[in-house]
Amino acid sequence: MDKRPFVTKEQLDAIIQQFPTPFHLYDEKGIRENARLVNQAFAWNKGYHEYFAVKATPNPFLLKILHEEGCGCDCSSLTELMLSEACGITGHDIMFSSNDTPSEEFRKAYDLGAIINLDDITHIDQLEKTCGIPETICCRFNPGGLFELSNGIMDNPGDSKYGMTTDQMYEAFRILKKKGAKHFGIHAFLASNTVTNEYYPKLAGVLFRLAVDLKRKTGADIRFINLSGGVGVAYRPDQTPNDITAIGEGVRKVYEQILVPAGMGDVALYTEMGRFMLAPYGALITTAIHEKHIYKEYIGVDACAADLMRPAMYGAYHHITVMGREDAICDHKYDVTGSLCENNDKFAVDRMLPKIDMGDVLFIHDAGAHGYSMGYNYNGRLRHAEILLQEDGTPKMIRRAETPRDYFATFDFCDILKDMKYDD
């Protein structure tokens, strides 16, 4: 697959005249089209609902776009709940999937009417003491062991801190029923960033069989099954992207094989995708500002790992397009680096790219999820702006760049910094 930017060089040059690099750029048209495709893929299920994983890209402008396309919010912290509330997203449009959860966060989720997904059996007592047991409740399942598909081992749930064991799920349902819960859901996340159409159908089979057995043994009214996230994107150009239509069809077949014969053909399906919903529709835009010729060839850019830390943290691959040289021969080997005092501050290592001159603009692909949201301020580096490329082709700033005033704001007790004059 040939990865192409969702903007032309001419469009990007015009945007940069208004908003200097670096910045994250999001494609509204692509976001909306993808959300519609996801909803269409699961339209066969009457109660289907996608809860966008707010942690992936916590920006209210983007949350509102997704909400307009029928998506809710998957929240896992107090501030994510507050952000959803600020966007007018409340009630059962919120799924609160947290772990190691402070009581105040359960209280906020309860007050918003969110569906609370309990990560651990001990959370039942904590929730009851904090705010009471709601009529609709969800429990997170961890089957342990390895999770395998036909193309190999996908992940190791047995090493994961999330979810309850099989025995704990049965016990939790019994306890919650006694405490007044009337409607139940099941949730599981067993593998991350899968690039295979098999993942959701295989996971669905695990959860559907569990649901049938839970209903039979506990009498619980199971209203929904949440497949969570894990549907990934093709970061590398040689990968075949997931086909969400095929994935939806695969889940439908398993649904009709397991749930329908058990008299559970009215169970709603939920998903909590983040990466699949936004990653391909966001990019980190940065300018080459320095070149260095020592034992290797380096291109220094005005962004750094504080803007996109996946390559530094995981060694993750993000494709890079040199704008204006989309079809040029990649005959130069570079490390593309930022300015942090860390040697892992590299967007690419030994990457074959066209010749890069100072001032060239680089489009770093698939940064729309787990990009800006994972940013930090190491070295006192300030986080940059987020720009939305609207459907009509005009840019709109949806988060301004940080200033030194923002960086020093939490030192409001310190007279030296409080009185400092800033160049905003």
C-alpha positions in Angstrom: 0.0 0.0 0.0 1.3 3.5 -0.9 0.7 5.9 2.0 -0.4 9.3 0.7 -0.9 12.4 2.9 -4.5 13.7 3.1 -3.3 17.1 2.2 -1.4 18.4 -0.8 1.9 20.4 -0.4 0.0 23.5 -1.6 -2.7 23.1 1.1 -0.1 22.5 3.8 2.0 25.5 2.7 -1.1 27.7 3.1 -1.8 26.2 6.5 1.7 26.8 7.7 1.5 30.4 6.7 -1.2 30.7 9.4 0.0 28.1 11.9 3.7 27.5 12.2 5.1 24.0 12.6 5.1 21.8 14.5 1.4 20.9 14.9 -0.9 17.9 14.7 -3.3 18.1 11.7 -6.6 16.2 11.6 -8.8 15.4 8.6 -12.5 16.0 9.4 -13.7 14.4 6.1 -11.8 11.2 6.7 -12.9 11.0 10.4 -16.6 11.3 9.5 -16.4 8.9 6.6 -14.6 6.3 8.7 -17.1 6.6 11.6 -20.0 6.1 9.2 -18.2 3.0 7.8 -17.8 1.6 11.3 -21.5 2.1 12.1 -22.5 0.6 8.8 -20.3 -2.5 9.5 -22.3 -3.3 12.7 -25.7 -2.0 11.6 -27.0 -5.6 11.6 -26.9 -5.3 15.4 -29.8 -3.2 16.6 -28.2 -1.9 19.7 -24.6 -1.4 18.4 -22.7 1.6 19.8 -19.2 2.7 19.3 -17.6 4.4 22.4 -14.6 6.3 21.2 -11.6 5.8 23.5 -11.1 9.4 24.7 -7.6 8.6 25.9 -6.5 8.2 22.3 -7.2 11.9 21.3 -8.9 13.9 24.1 -9.9 17.0 22.1 -13.5 18.3 22.5 -13.8 19.4 18.8 -13.0 15.8 17.7 -15.3 14.3 20.4 -18.1 16.4 19.1 -17.5 15.4 15.5 -17.6 11.7 16.5 -20.7 12.3 18.6 -22.4 13.8 15.6 -21.7 10.6 13.8 -23.3 8.5 16.6 -20.3 7.7 18.8 -20.2 7.9 22.6 -17.1 8.2 24.8 -15.1 5.5 26.5 -13.6 7.3 29.6 -11.1 6.0 32.1 -10.4 9.0 34.4 -12.0 12.0 36.1 -10.8 14.5 33.5 -12.0 12.4 30.6 -15.4 12.2 32.2 -15.4 16.0 32.7 -14.3 16.5 29.0 -17.2 14.3 27.8 -19.6 16.2 30.0 -18.4 19.5 28.6 -19.2 18.2 25.1 -22.7 17.4 26.2 -22.0 13.6 26.2 -23.6 12.0 29.3 -25.7 9.1 30.5 -25.3 5.8 28.7 -23.4 7.6 25.9 -20.4 7.2 28.3 -18.7 3.9 29.2 -16.5 4.3 32.2 -13.8 1.6 31.9 -11.2 2.3 34.6 -8.8 0.3 36.8 -7.2 1.0 40.2 -10.0 3.5 40.4 -10.3 6.4 43.0 -13.7 6.6 44.6 -14.2 10.2 43.4 -14.1 8.9 39.8 -16.8 6.3 40.4 -18.9 9.1 42.0 -18.5 11.3 38.9 -19.3 8.4 36.5 -22.4 7.5 38.6 -23.6 11.2 38.7 -23.3 11.4 34.9 -25.3 8.3 34.5 -22.4 6.5 32.7 -22.3 2.8 32.3 -19.7 1.7 34.9 -17.4 -1.2 33.9 -15.8 -2.8 37.0 -12.3 -4.0 36.5 -12.0 -6.0 39.7 -14.4 -7.8 42.0 -13.2 -5.7 45.0 -14.6 -2.6 43.2 -18.2 -3.8 44.0 -17.9 -2.9 47.7 -16.1 0.3 46.8 -18.7 1.4 44.4 -21.5 0.5 46.8 -20.0 2.5 49.6 -19.2 5.5 47.3 -22.5 5.9 45.4 -24.5 2.7 45.3 -24.9 -0.1 42.7 -26.6 1.2 39.5 -29.3 -0.9 37.8 -27.0 -1.4 34.7 -23.5 -2.6 35.4 -20.6 -4.1 33.4 -17.7 -6.4 34.4 -14.4 -6.7 32.7 -13.2 -10.2 31.9 -9.6 -11.6 31.7 -9.5 -15.3 30.5 -5.8 -15.6 31.4 -3.3 -17.6 29.3 -2.3 -16.6 25.8 -4.6 -15.2 23.2 -3.9 -16.8 19.8 -5.2 -16.5 16.3 -4.4 -18.5 13.2 -1.5 -16.1 12.5 0.1 -16.6 15.9 0.1 -15.4 19.5 -1.5 -11.9 19.6 -1.0 -11.1 23.3 -0.7 -12.6 26.8 -3.8 -11.8 28.9 -2.4 -13.8 31.8 0.2 -11.0 32.3 -2.3 -8.2 32.1 -3.4 -6.3 35.1 -6.9 -5.8 33.7 -10.2 -7.7 34.4 -11.5 -10.6 36.5 -10.9 -14.3 36.3 -13.7 -16.6 35.0 -14.7 -17.6 38.6 -14.7 -14.0 39.7 -17.0 -13.1 36.8 -19.6 -15.6 38.0 -19.2 -14.5 41.6 -19.4 -10.8 40.7 -22.6 -11.3 38.8 -24.2 -13.1 41.7 -23.1 -10.4 44.2 -24.3 -7.6 42.0 -27.7 -9.2 41.5 -28.1 -9.5 45.2 -27.2 -5.8 45.6 -29.8 -4.6 43.1 -28.2 -4.7 39.7 -30.8 -5.6 37.0 -29.0 -5.4 33.7 -25.5 -6.6 32.9 -22.7 -6.2 30.4 -19.5 -8.0 29.7 -16.2 -6.4 28.5 -12.8 -7.6 27.5 -9.6 -6.3 25.8 -7.2 -9.1 24.9 -4.9 -7.7 22.3 -3.7 -4.3 21.2 -3.3 -2.8 17.7 -4.2 -6.0 15.8 -3.9 -5.8 12.0 -6.1 -8.8 11.2 -9.7 -9.2 10.5 -9.8 -12.3 12.8 -9.4 -10.5 16.2 -12.9 -9.2 16.8 -14.7 -12.4 15.7 -12.3 -14.6 17.8 -12.8 -12.3 20.9 -16.6 -12.2 20.2 -16.7 -16.0 20.4 -14.9 -16.0 23.8 -17.3 -13.4 25.2 -20.5 -14.8 23.6 -19.9 -18.3 25.1 -19.2 -16.7 28.5 -22.4 -14.7 28.2 -24.5 -17.7 27.5 -23.0 -19.6 30.4 -23.3 -16.6 32.8 -27.0 -16.2 31.9 -27.6 -19.9 32.4 -25.7 -20.2 35.8 -26.6 -16.8 37.3 -29.9 -15.8 35.6 -28.4 -12.4 34.8 -30.1 -10.2 32.2 -27.2 -9.6 29.9 -28.0 -6.6 27.7 -24.7 -5.9 26.0 -21.2 -7.3 25.2 -18.4 -4.8 24.8 -15.6 -5.9 22.4 -13.5 -2.9 23.6 -10.7 -1.8 21.3 -7.7 -3.5 19.8 -8.6 -3.1 16.1 -5.4 -1.5 14.8 -4.2 0.4 11.7 -1.5 -0.4 9.1 1.3 1.9 10.2 3.7 0.3 7.7 3.0 0.7 4.0 3.5 -3.0 3.4 0.8 -4.0 5.8 -2.8 -4.7 4.7 -5.2 -2.5 6.5 -8.1 -4.0 8.5 -11.4 -4.2 6.7 -14.0 -3.1 9.2 -16.8 -4.4 6.9 -15.3 -7.9 6.9 -14.7 -7.6 10.7 -18.4 -6.7 11.3 -19.5 -9.6 9.1 -17.2 -12.0 11.0 -18.7 -10.9 14.3 -22.2 -11.3 12.9 -21.5 -15.0 12.0 -20.3 -15.8 15.5 -23.3 -13.9 17.0 -25.7 -16.0 15.0 -23.8 -19.2 15.8 -23.7 -18.7 19.6 -26.1 -16.1 20.9 -29.1 -16.5 18.6 -29.6 -20.2 19.4 -29.3 -19.4 23.1 -32.2 -17.0 22.9 -29.9 -14.0 23.2 -30.4 -12.5 19.8 -31.3 -9.1 21.4 -27.9 -8.5 23.0 -26.3 -5.2 21.9 -22.7 -5.0 20.8 -20.4 -2.2 21.9 -16.9 -1.3 20.7 -14.3 1.2 22.2 -12.0 1.9 19.4 -9.6 4.8 19.5 -6.7 4.0 17.1 -8.9 2.7 14.3 -11.2 5.7 14.6 -8.6 8.5 14.4 -5.0 7.4 13.9 -5.0 7.5 10.0 -6.8 10.8 10.0 -4.1 12.7 12.0 -0.5 13.6 11.2 2.4 15.4 12.9 3.6 18.2 10.6 7.1 19.3 11.2 9.9 21.2 9.4 13.5 20.1 8.9 15.7 22.7 10.7 19.1 21.0 11.1 21.3 18.4 9.4 24.2 16.6 10.9 26.9 14.5 9.3 28.9 12.3 11.7 28.8 8.5 11.9 25.3 8.6 10.5 23.2 11.1 8.6 20.8 13.0 10.8 17.9 15.3 10.0 16.7 17.4 12.9 13.1 18.6 12.9 11.3 21.2 15.0 9.1 18.5 16.6 10.4 16.0 19.2 9.3 12.9 21.1 7.3 15.1 23.4 5.0 15.6 20.4 4.8 11.9 19.3 6.5 9.5 21.7 5.4 6.1 20.2 8.7 5.8 18.2 10.8 6.6 21.3 8.7 4.5 23.7 8.0 1.4 21.6 10.3 1.7 18.6 7.0 2.1 16.7 7.1 2.8 13.0 5.4 5.9 11.6 5.6 6.5 7.9 7.1 9.8 6.8 6.4 11.7 3.6 8.6 14.6 2.5 6.1 17.0 1.1 6.6 17.9 -2.5 8.7 14.7 -3.0 6.0 12.2 -2.6 7.1 10.3 -5.7 10.8 10.9 -5.5 13.3 8.0 -5.1 14.1 7.2 -1.5 17.9 7.0 -1.9 19.1 8.7 1.3 19.3 6.9 4.7 18.5 9.2 7.7 17.8 9.2 11.3 15.0 11.8 11.8 15.4 13.3 15.2 14.1 15.9 17.7 15.9 18.1 20.1 15.4 16.3 23.4 18.4 15.3 25.5 17.5 11.7 25.0 19.1 9.5 22.3 15.7 7.7 21.7 14.2 11.0 20.5 14.0 9.7 16.9 11.0 9.6 14.6 12.8 7.2 12.3 16.1 5.2 12.4 18.0 4.3 9.2 14.9 5.3 7.2 15.3 5.5 3.4 13.8 8.8 2.3 14.3 11.3 -0.6 17.0 13.9 -0.1 15.8 16.3 2.6 16.8 20.0 2.5 16.4 22.5 5.3 12.9 24.0 5.3 11.3 20.8 3.9 8.0 19.9 5.6 7.6 16.3 6.8 4.2 14.7 7.1 4.4 12.0 9.8 1.5 9.6 9.2 -1.0 7.9 11.5 -0.5 10.3 14.4 -4.2 11.0 15.0 -4.4 8.7 18.0 -2.0 8.2 20.9 0.0 11.1 19.4 -0.7 14.5 21.0 -2.4 12.7 24.0 0.8 11.0 25.1 2.8 14.3 25.0 4.8 15.6 27.9 7.0 18.6 28.8 10.4 17.0 29.3 13.3 19.4 28.8 10.7 22.2 29.2 9.5 21.5 25.7 6.1 23.1 25.1 3.4 21.2 23.4 2.2 22.5 20.1 -1.1 23.3 18.5 -3.8 21.0 17.0 -5.3 22.0 13.7 -8.5 20.6 12.1 -8.6 20.5 8.3 -12.4 21.1 8.0 -14.5 19.4 5.3 -14.5 22.6 3.3 -10.7 22.5 3.2 -10.1 25.4 5.6 -8.0 25.0 8.7 -9.2 25.6 12.3 -7.1 25.7 15.4 -8.7 23.3 17.9 -6.0 23.6 20.6 -3.5 26.4 20.8 0.2 25.9 21.4 1.5 26.0 24.9 3.4 29.1 26.1 6.0 29.5 28.9 3.1 30.9 31.0 1.3 27.5 30.7 4.5 25.6 31.7 5.1 27.7 34.8 1.4 28.0 35.8 1.5 25.4 38.5 4.3 27.4 40.3 1.7 30.0 41.2 3.1 30.1 44.7 6.5 31.2 43.5 6.8 35.0 43.3 9.9 34.8 41.0 7.9 33.0 38.3 4.6 34.6 39.1 6.0 38.0 38.3 8.0 36.9 35.2 7.2 38.7 32.0 6.3 36.2 29.3 6.5 36.5 25.5 3.2 34.9 24.6 
